[in-house]
Amino acid sequence: MKRGTAIVAATALLAGCVSVSVGTADSPGPTYFVLADARPSSVTAPPAGASSRLAIQANGSDPLADSTAIVFSRRPGERALYQLAYWNERPSRRLAQLVQQRLEARGRFASVTQLGQPVATDWLLTLAIETLVHDVSTEPGRAQLVLRAEMIHRGDRQRVAQRVFTAAPPVAEASAPAAVAAFGTATADVIDELAAWVEATVAAHGRR
């Protein structure tokens, strides 16, 4: 039985390293990964004149992209899941936290919160992950992230801007840990553009 288990594990590795095994050979266990921002900013205090207040809302888009499973794809239109490798929380929720941290660190807003907190805000930023997949159609592949964002003025409930942000940095090898590291880079790439876009949108439309 042990030999059979070893053969199955070896076969999975040869097929493209689509499993993660921790613990003993007799009792492998799951690994939980944290989605990270590969380039977090140091905290900057808001300028004296900062008055705009922003809330962030994470919305689900693609159910598989926003699940705790880490997804890979060998062919267009097909999805598969890494075995024994999971996100520690839903990517949309984690990404919203990372966006909040980056915007707070840049110091352009009087406050940046998550929607639902008891804080009055002027603007709402909605985020929806449309794609989060390790594309291994050509190994070792790329970490693809597609994020849709909308800016809504809360005073009149008008959507003033929307945009889709994409990133696809290379993955070092066809494995879950390497994919997670590349997703950190993809997240940083997207947040770089997103943060500048959010700030420019508020500056262009003012407090309305």
C-alpha positions in Angstrom: 0.0 0.0 0.0 2.9 2.4 0.9 4.6 1.5 -2.4 1.4 2.3 -4.3 1.1 5.7 -2.5 4.7 6.5 -3.5 4.0 5.7 -7.1 1.0 7.9 -7.2 2.9 10.8 -5.7 5.8 10.3 -8.1 3.4 10.2 -11.0 1.8 13.5 -9.9 5.2 15.2 -9.7 6.3 14.0 -13.1 3.0 15.2 -14.6 3.8 18.8 -13.7 4.2 19.1 -9.9 0.5 19.7 -9.3 0.5 18.5 -5.7 2.0 19.7 -2.5 2.7 17.2 0.3 3.9 18.1 3.8 4.3 15.9 6.8 5.3 12.3 6.7 5.1 10.0 3.6 2.4 8.0 5.5 0.3 11.1 6.4 0.6 14.0 4.0 -1.2 17.1 5.0 -2.4 20.3 3.3 -0.4 23.5 3.0 -2.1 26.8 3.3 -0.6 29.8 1.5 -1.0 33.6 2.1 -1.5 35.8 -0.9 1.0 38.6 -0.6 2.0 41.9 -2.1 5.5 41.5 -3.3 6.2 45.2 -3.0 4.5 46.6 0.0 5.0 50.3 0.7 6.2 51.9 3.9 3.6 53.9 5.7 3.3 57.6 5.0 1.1 60.0 7.0 -1.7 61.7 5.1 -1.0 65.3 4.1 -2.7 68.0 6.1 -5.1 68.7 3.3 -6.2 65.1 2.7 -10.0 65.0 3.0 -11.3 62.2 0.7 -12.3 59.0 2.5 -12.4 55.6 0.7 -14.1 52.3 1.4 -13.2 49.1 -0.4 -15.6 46.3 -1.2 -14.5 42.8 -2.4 -17.0 41.2 -4.8 -16.9 37.6 -6.1 -16.7 37.2 -9.8 -15.4 33.8 -11.1 -16.3 31.3 -8.3 -13.2 29.2 -8.9 -10.9 32.2 -9.0 -12.2 33.3 -5.7 -12.2 30.0 -3.9 -9.5 28.8 -1.5 -8.3 26.3 -4.1 -5.1 27.2 -6.0 -6.0 26.8 -9.7 -3.8 25.8 -12.6 -4.6 25.3 -16.3 -2.8 23.2 -19.0 -5.2 24.2 -21.8 -7.5 27.2 -22.6 -10.9 26.8 -21.1 -9.8 24.1 -18.7 -9.1 24.4 -14.9 -7.6 22.0 -12.4 -6.8 22.3 -8.7 -3.5 21.8 -6.9 -3.7 18.9 -4.5 -3.0 19.7 -0.8 -2.4 23.4 -1.6 -4.9 26.1 -0.6 -5.2 29.8 0.0 -5.7 30.5 3.7 -8.7 32.8 2.8 -10.6 33.8 -0.2 -8.4 35.8 -2.6 -10.9 38.6 -3.1 -11.0 39.3 0.7 -7.2 39.1 0.9 -6.6 41.3 -2.1 -8.9 44.0 -0.7 -6.8 44.0 2.5 -3.6 44.4 0.5 -5.1 47.2 -1.6 -6.2 48.9 1.7 -2.7 48.6 3.1 -1.0 50.0 0.0 -3.4 53.0 -0.3 -3.0 53.7 3.4 0.7 53.6 3.1 0.7 56.0 0.1 -1.0 58.6 2.4 -3.2 60.3 -0.1 -6.5 59.6 1.7 -7.8 60.8 5.0 -9.0 57.2 5.6 -9.1 53.9 3.8 -11.5 51.3 5.2 -13.3 48.1 4.3 -17.0 48.5 3.4 -19.1 47.7 6.5 -16.9 49.4 9.0 -18.7 52.2 10.9 -16.8 55.0 9.1 -18.3 57.6 6.8 -16.7 57.6 3.4 -16.9 59.6 0.2 -15.8 57.0 -2.3 -16.3 53.2 -2.8 -13.8 51.1 -4.7 -15.2 47.7 -5.7 -12.9 44.8 -6.7 -13.7 41.6 -8.5 -11.2 38.9 -9.4 -12.0 37.5 -12.8 -9.0 35.3 -13.2 -6.4 33.9 -10.8 -4.7 30.9 -12.4 -1.3 29.4 -12.9 -1.2 28.9 -16.7 1.1 26.0 -17.4 0.1 25.5 -21.1 3.9 26.2 -21.6 5.8 25.1 -18.5 6.8 26.5 -16.1 4.0 29.0 -16.9 2.7 32.3 -15.7 0.6 33.5 -12.8 -2.4 35.2 -14.4 -4.4 37.8 -12.4 -7.3 39.8 -13.9 -9.0 42.3 -11.6 -12.0 44.4 -12.4 -12.3 47.7 -10.4 -15.0 50.3 -10.2 -15.0 53.7 -8.5 -18.4 54.9 -7.1 -19.1 58.3 -5.6 -21.2 57.5 -2.5 -22.9 60.8 -2.3 -24.9 60.4 -5.5 -24.2 56.6 -6.0 -22.8 57.3 -9.5 -20.1 55.1 -11.0 -17.4 57.5 -12.3 -14.8 55.1 -13.5 -14.1 51.4 -14.2 -11.1 49.5 -15.4 -9.6 46.0 -15.8 -6.1 45.4 -14.5 -4.0 42.4 -15.7 -0.7 40.9 -14.8 1.0 37.6 -15.8 4.6 37.3 -14.4 6.6 34.1 -15.1 6.6 31.3 -12.6 9.9 29.8 -11.6 8.7 26.2 -11.8 5.5 24.2 -12.2 4.7 23.9 -8.5 2.2 25.4 -6.1 4.9 27.3 -4.0 6.4 28.8 -7.1 3.0 29.8 -8.4 2.1 31.4 -5.0 5.4 33.5 -5.2 4.5 34.6 -8.7 1.0 35.5 -7.7 2.6 37.8 -5.1 4.4 39.6 -8.0 1.2 39.7 -10.0 -0.6 41.2 -7.1 2.1 43.9 -6.7 2.0 44.7 -10.4 -1.8 45.1 -10.3 -1.8 47.2 -7.1 0.9 49.5 -8.5 -1.5 50.5 -11.4 -4.6 50.3 -9.3 -3.4 52.7 -6.6 -2.3 55.3 -9.1 -5.6 55.0 -11.0 -7.7 55.3 -7.8 -5.9 58.5 -6.7 -6.1 60.0 -10.2 -9.8 59.3 -10.4 -10.5 61.0 -7.1 -8.3 64.0 -8.1 -10.2 64.3 -11.4 -13.7 64.2 -9.9 -13.0 66.0 -6.6 -15.6 65.6 -3.8 -18.4 66.2 -6.3 
